[in-house]
Amino acid sequence: MVKKAHLVTGKGGVGKSLFSAALAYHLSLKNSPENQQILLTELSELSFFKDYLNLEQIGYKPTHWKFGIDVAQWSPDECLKEYALHLLKIESLYKLFIENPVSKSLIQVAPGLHELALLGKLTSSPRQHGPPMNYDQIVADSFSTGHFLSLLRAPSALHTAVPFGPMGEQTKSIDAFIRDPSFTEVHLVCLAEELPVTESIELYHQLKSEFGIVSNFYLNKMSDLKVEELDELRGDVKTSLLNVVEAENRARIKLQNAGINWHELPLVASQDVNVLIEKLSERLM
């Protein structure tokens, strides 16, 4: 049974997908691989992991990557289909009730239903509602900052609209698990740049005030340079590196002033995927 779900978010381009892979790798090493099974999944129509991790294929059905880690790609339609087939048992009934033109049109326009399908899948194991998932932890490479809030708000919004019956019970249960810190952890990845830092701070406080979630905050691709180390340099190189150091220090000050604890992840000078993942996982340890 899934004991914990890790949701990774951040502004586009900050490295959250690479972080997600490193986090899954880190979790697989915390305990012996035979005791810790990890599912790394991306909530995206276009796969990042297929080419990046050199996988032959990736889809809704998990593909083995390494150690105790499988990789999958979840789409809302596939999540809905799996859940409906689990309830109806017979595929012909599923096609009759779900894949007819009227139902498909309603599903496409229903606000929040796609987000609910994803969170329903994510929380299905501890809720014991749906097909079994034989993993200990899930790492979800999730949506960027703005869409991420919409994702988490979907169960509560739909519960408000339909508070009774099976739909009301399920949305209430999903929302409860999302807010439960013993099950859900949010990892907020950010670069030491003004706009990503500002947006990430806003999201951090919004998650805390609205959901009671205290996110793990990461400054990614940090150079760890010091001003005094650049004294012997000259010209444009020194200017560029000084700008990097100053930006990193400004980011630290903003986070400190916002009352946020953060972790720093290094800028790894390698294009080797395995080296990048291993170095980041070491810092997570």
N, C-alpha and C positions, 0 to 999 in steps of 0.2 A: 504493500500500500504506500502511496505517496505521502511522505511526512512533511515535506516543505516544498513551496514553490518560490522560485526566485524570478522576479520580473525586472528586466533591465531596460532602462529608458535613458533618454538624453537627446539633445538637439541633433539633427542630422549631421553626419560627418565627424562626430566626436570620437568614433571608434567603439561604439557600444556592441557591435557584432563581434569584433575581435575580443572585447572584454567578456562577452557571453561565453565564447569558446574557452577562454582562459579560466573563467569561473567554473565551468563544467569540469574542466581538467583538474582544477584545484580540488573540487569536491570529490572527484573520483579517487584522489590520492589521500584524502583525510583519513579514510579507513581502507582496509584491504579491498581490492576491486571485487572480490567474490561476495563481499558483504554490502557494497555500495553501488547500486545501479542508477545511473544518471541518464535522463533524457534531455537533450539539448534541442529545443524547437524554435523555429522562427515563425513569427506571425506576419507573414508577408506573402504576397502573390508571386513575387520574384525571389528566387533563392540566392542568397549570398554564400551560404556554406557549401553548396554543391561544388563550385569551382575552387573556392578558397581552401577547402579541406580536401580537395581532390577526391571527391566521392563519385562513384559511377552513376548513382542516381540518388534522388531525394524526393520524398513525397509524404503523404499522410501516414503511410506505414513506415515505421522507423527503420533506418539503415544503420548498421554498426559502423562506428568510427574507430575507436581505440579503447583499450582497457575495458572499463564497465560503462562506456558512453555510447548511446545511440543518438542519431540525429533525425529530426523529422521537420516537416513543413506543414503547419496547420492553416487551413483556410476555413472561414466561417461556414461555407457550403458543405464541406466535408464533415465538419463537426456536427452540423445539423443532421446530415444524412446518417452518420453513425449512431447518433442518439435516437433518431426516429426508427431506424432499423432495429435497434436494441429494444425499443418499446413494442413495435408492431410485429417483430419476429419474422415476418414474411415480406420479401422484397416486392412482390406484386401489390401488397397493401400499401407499402411505402410509395410506390409509383402512383397508385390510385389517389392517395390522400395528399401527398406532398409535391409530386412532380406534375400535377395538372396545371394548366396555364394560370388559373385563378390563384391557386396557392402560391405558385412561384412568383407571381406579380406582387402579392401581399407580403411575402417574405423579403423581397427586394426593397420595398419602400418602408417596411416597419422600422421605426426609429429605435436604434439600440439593439436590435435583434442579432445582428452579426457579432457585435461586441459581447453580447450575452452568450452566444454560442461558444465563443472562444473561452470565456471565463468558466462557462459550464463544464467544458472539457478539462480545463486546468484544475478545477476543484472536484471533479467527479469521483476521484478515488476516495478521499476522506469522507465525502458525502455518501459514499456507497450507492451511487446513482449513475448507472451507465456501465459500459464494458469495463472489465478490470484493467488496471494499469500496473504492470509489474516493475515499478521503479520506486526508488527511495526518495529521490528529489528530481524536480523539473527546473531547468533553466530556460526561461522564455526570452528570446531576443524580441522585445516588444516594440511598440510604436514610439515615435518621437514625442517630445514633451506635450504639445497641444492635444494630439489624438489620444495620448496616454490617459489624460484626465477623462475624456469621453469613454474610454474603455472601462475605467473603474466605476464611473457613474452609472453605467448601463443597468446593473441589477437593481439598484435603488430606484432609479427612474421608472423602470418597468414594474417594480413592486408597487410604487405609488399609483401607477395607472391601473394595474390589475392586482389588488391586494389579496384576493381570495382565490380558492381553488388550487389545482396543481401548479399553475403558473405562479401564483402568489407565494406558495410554499417554496418552490424552487428558487425564485429570485431572492427571497429572504435568506435562504440557506447559502446561496452563492455569495451574497453581499456580506454575510457574517464571516465566512472563511476569508474573504479578501481583506477584511478589517482585523483578522486575528493574527497578531504578531508571531504566534507560535507556528503558524502555517505560511504566511506570506511575508517575504522580504522584498523590498524595492531597492534596486541599485541604480543610482543616478550618476551617469558618466558625463564628464564635462571637460572642455579644454580651458586653459588659462587665457581666455580671450573675453573681452568685455561683454559681448552679446550672449554667448553661451553661459557665462557665469551669472549674468543678470536673470536670464530665463530659468536657469536651474535653481537659483535661490528662490525665485517666485514659486516654482513647482514644489520645491522642498517644503515650504511653509504651507502651501495649499494642501498638500498631501497630509501634513501633520494636523492642520486645523479641521479638514473635512473628513478625513478617514482615520485619524489617530495613528497614521503610519509615520515612523521616523526612518527616513531613508538612509541607506549607506551612500555617502557622497564621495566621489572619486574625481580628483584632478588628473587627467590623463596626459601622457606624452610630456612629462615634466623633465626639463634638462638637468636639473640639480646643479646648474652652474652658479658660481659666486662672482660678484663684481670684481673682487681682487684677483681672480684667476684670469681676467681678461686684460690686465694692465699691459702685458707685453704685446698684445695684438695691435694692429693698426688699420686705419681705413674703414672701408665698408663692412668688412668682416666683424670688426670690433663693434661698430654701430649696430649691426643687425643682432649680434648676440646680446648686447646691452639692452636692446629693446625686448628681447625674449625674457631676460632676467627681470626687467622692470614689470613686464606683463604678469609674470608668475608671482611676483611680490604683491602686485595690486590685487590679484585674484585671492591670495592668502588673506590680505587685509579685509577684503569684502566679505569673505566667508567668516572670518573672525568677528567682524562687526555684526554679522547676521546671526551670530551665535550657533554656527554650524561646525561640527567636527568633520574632518575630511581625511581621506587617505590619498597619498600621492603615488601615481604609477609612472614608471620611467619611460622616457623615449628610448626605445631599443633600436640600436643601429644595425638592423638586419632586415633582409627581405625574405628570409626563410620562415615560413609559417610556423613550423614546429619550434624554432628558437623563440619567436615572438610569444607564442602561447606559453611556453615553459618559463620564460623570464617574467611574464606578467603573473603567472600562477605562483611563482616564488615570492613575489612581492605581496600577493594576497595572503600567503602563509605568515 
